[in-house]
């Protein structure tokens, strides 16, 4: 049974959210460079360079997301959704590299931190919190891996500007410039840890690992609840972009089903899988005693039986 597709009427909302965040971030980056020059703040100039990297990442993600909505072709039969996943991976690498760069700049300042013009810093910090906060809020509603990684880009910027605001207010009354690099190191390490987690998850999806163990178990149980299904093997669950999943499975029946019964069983399968909003499913029925054409000496699988469910998912072929 092929071609079980879920049509999402809002599939282009991710590109709209990313596009909005790109233009907002690009405009603010230019303002930030000018403001950093006027305030003679090395910290703001450094953050402007970081925001420039974020803008380039957002632009790349926007492009890849738009390309990802192209229809499938005879060569790329699943379409181009995985381009969004590629964008998430590239953005994770950029953000990790940017965080390491920020640490390399902040740590030496612990020894001899510069004293910037605090009035200009306060104004730019407030503007930075508003602009990046709006962009992060727009991407917060996204579920794709690409949008999640980009959201961390913007959250990092918001936290960075909060740190700048706090430091600039304190420095306006007290000459404690060491607070600037200390706060920069703190929020950078926090963001680095979270982005590293997303990077590992993205790599797992690239390798076609199971996107959600709980959902995989629930899908297995749902298929075992279909009438006359005694066993499941070659069950593969993987993801196109971290949001749209693909499922394939062989269902072993305990009766020699005719056409009428097969149509009824397909209807039951559709009903069981409907709540999971899978992007594509391929389900094959095997009759009692029928050999599985995918079994060979080089490929061994454990079956999922009705009484006892044992999971052993192999890479998608």
Secondary structure, 3 states (H helix, E strand, C coil): CCCCCCCCCCCCHHHHHHHHHHHHHHHHHHHHHHHHHHHCCHHHHHHHHHHHHHHHHHHHHHHHHHHHCCCCCCCCCCCCCHHHHHHHHHHHHHHHHHHHHHHHHHHHHCCCCCCCCHHHHHHHHHHHHHHHHHHHHHHHCCCCHHHHHHHHHHHHHHHHHHHHHHHHHHHHHCCCCHHHHHHHHHHHHHHHHHHHHHHHHHHHHHCCCCCCHHHHHHHHHHHHCCCCEEEEEEEEEEECCCCCEEEEEEEEECCCCCHHHHHHHHHHHHHHHHHHCCCEEEEEEECCCCCCCCCECCECCCCEECCCCCCCCCCCC
